[in-house]
Amino acid sequence: MGWPKIVGSRRQIFNLCLLMSKGVYAVRFNTDGSLLALASQATVQLWDVQSGKIGITLEGMGTSVGSVAFNHDSSRVAAVARNGKLGIWDVKSGESRRLIDAGSNSGLKTVAFSSDGKHIAAGGRSGLFTIWNATTGKRIHEIKHSLSGTDSINSVAYSFDGKYLASGSNSGSVRIWDANSGEAIHTLKSGLSRINHRINSVKFSPDSRLIAAGSSKGIEIWTTASHEE
């Protein structure tokens, strides 16, 4: 079975990218699909999808932004940069709500809001990921993906029911954590070759019963109940 036919103006979306003269490093739709966040060099731009016009440019990151995320009601947007900066802005006004400095050694490259928008998690090159209070910026947990603490984290994701947090790394491992306590629950076993196996992205299904991981070797899906493929 082939891909379903895509209806709509692909040219409009393509032109949005062309206007980002310094390249686009991350894209994310808001919850209802009305806004598109484009991460470029040190900025995040919010575009109106229907009109194809730019709404707000969010600044203050200092270097290339590698990941963006909206919260559950799309009232906030967050971005991380490899200099260790995590920025949170008000979507309507464009005002900065929080700028967190995780340190240049953190090399942040992935960010995710919890399902209720109260917490935000980010990780990167250092092999650590941190959970903060999204309003106050207070650090809640700092977690090592692996025992060595040097396994670069490429992706973090919250489950939609708010129970779990997943992280994927350069070593090819996917780990599941208790979203509230920060305790490790399970390391998912891959059936793919471990040689040069790098997890690039992790994501839970909307019912939180499945988790998918995209890697340099392919895609795998597990159930969150049994953790079996």
N, C-alpha and C positions, 0 to 999 in steps of 0.2 A: 504494500500500500504506500502510495507516495504522500508527499507533504500536502496538507490542505491548501487550497487557493487563498492567497493573502489579498484581501480587498483593502484599498486605501492608497494614499499618495506616498510612495516610497521616495519620490524625488524631494518632497518637502523635508523628510527626515534626513536625507542625504545632504541637502543644502544646509541644514543646521550644523552638520559636522564640518562642512567646508568653511563656515564662518569662524570656526575655532582654529585660527591660523597657526597656533602652536601645538596642535594635536589634542586628541581626546583620549584620556586614560581610563575613564570610568563613566558609565551611564546608569541611570536608575529612574524609573517611573515612580510617581507618587501612587497612593492607594487607588485613586479613581482614574488614573491615567491621563489626567488633565495637564500635568506638569512633567517635564523631563529635566533631570539634573545632569549636567555635563561637567565633568571634572577635567580641567586643563592645567596649564602651568600656573600653580599658586592660586588658582581661582576656581570657584564653582559657579556656573551660570544656570539659572532656572528659566526654562523656555515654556511658553504656552504652546501646547501641542496642536491645538486647533488652528490658531492663527500663524504659527511658525515664528512668532516674534519673541525676542528675549525680554524677560521680565526684570530680573534682578541679578546682579553680579555680586557674589560673596567673596570677600577678600580676607587676607590676614594669615594665610598659611605659610608663606615664605618660600615654598618650593613646590615641586610638582605634587599634585593631589593624586593618590592612588586608588581611593575607594570612597564611595558616597552611599548614604542610606537615609531614608525617610523614617520617621516614627509612625506609629499605628494610625494616627489620624491626619498625618501629613502636615501637622502644624510646625514641625521642626525638621531640619535636614542637618546631617552631620557629614564630616569629611575628615580623612586622615592623610598625613603626608609623611614621607620618609625621614623628615627631620624630627619626628616625634610629636608633632602638633596634632591635636584633635580639636576641631572646631564644631560648634553647634550654633545654628542660626534660626531665627524666627522666619518662617517661610513667607508670611504676608508682608512684613516690614523690612526684612533683610537685616535686621539688627542682630549683632552677635549676642548670644545668650551665655556662651561659655567657650573659653579657649584654654585647653588643658595641654600642658607640656609634659609628655611622658619621658622626655630625654632623647637626645639624638641617637643614642645607642639602641633605642627600641626599634627604629626603622619601621614605623607603623605602615601597614599596607592593606589592612582589612578592618571593617567596622560594621557593627550591627546593633540595632535597638532591640530591647526585649519587646515581647508582644504587647505589653501594657505601656511601653514608652518610658518607664521609670528608670530603667538601667540601660547602659550602653557598654558594649564590649569592643575592644580593639587589640590587635596583635600584629606582630611583624618579625623582623629579622632577628631579634634577640632571643626568640624561642619562648617568650613570655606573652601572655595576654592578660589584660587588666579589665576588671568590671568597675565602672563608676556609677554613682548616682547621676542621672542625666540632668537633674535640675541644679544640684549643689556642686557637682564636680568632685564630691568626696569619693576617695578610693575605697571600694568594698572588698575586692579580692584581687590578688595578683597570683597567677597560676602558671606553672611550667607545663608546657605541652608534653615534654619528655623529661626523663630523669637527668639527662645531660644539661637541659636548659638552653641548648644552643641550636635546637631544631627549628628553623625558620617557619613561622606560621603564615600560611597564604590565605586562609579563609576561616571566618567564624560565622556561626549562624545560630539563632535562637529558634526553638520549636514554637509553633503557633499557640500551643497550650501553656507556654511559659515554664514548662518543667525542665527542659533540657537546653544545654548549650553544646554545640559541636565545634571542633577545631580540626583543621586539616593542615598537614605540614609537608616540608620538602622530603622527609624520610618516607613518605607514602602512607603514613598512619592517620587514621581518623579516630579521635577520642570523644567520648560523650561525657558531659559533666552535669552535675546537679546545678541548675541555674541559680538556686537560692544559696546553697551552702558552698558551692565551688568545689565540691568533692568529686573525684573521678568515679565514674560509674562503670565504664567499659571502654576497651580499645577494640575497634572493629577490625576483624581479620580479612585481609584482601586475598582473593584468589588469583590475583594477577602477579606477574613477575615483580620482584622487589628491586630489580636492577634499574636504576635511574627512574624510579617510580615516585613522582612528585604529585601530591594532591593540590590542585589549583582552586577548587571550589567545592563547598559543601552546602546543602540546602535540605530543609525538612519539607515534607508534603503538607498541604493545608490542614489535614486532620492529625498531623504530628505522628502518624503511625509508620512513616517511611522516612529514610534519609538517603539522599543520593550524593555521591562524590564523583566529581570529574577530575581525571588525572592525566598524566602524560601517557598512560597506557590504555585509557578508556573510561568507561562509566560503570559504577557498581551501585546497587541499591540494597539496603538492609531494612529490616523491620526494627522499630525501636523497642518492641516488646521482648523479642527473643534475641535480637542482635545477630540474627542469622540471615545470610544472603538469600 
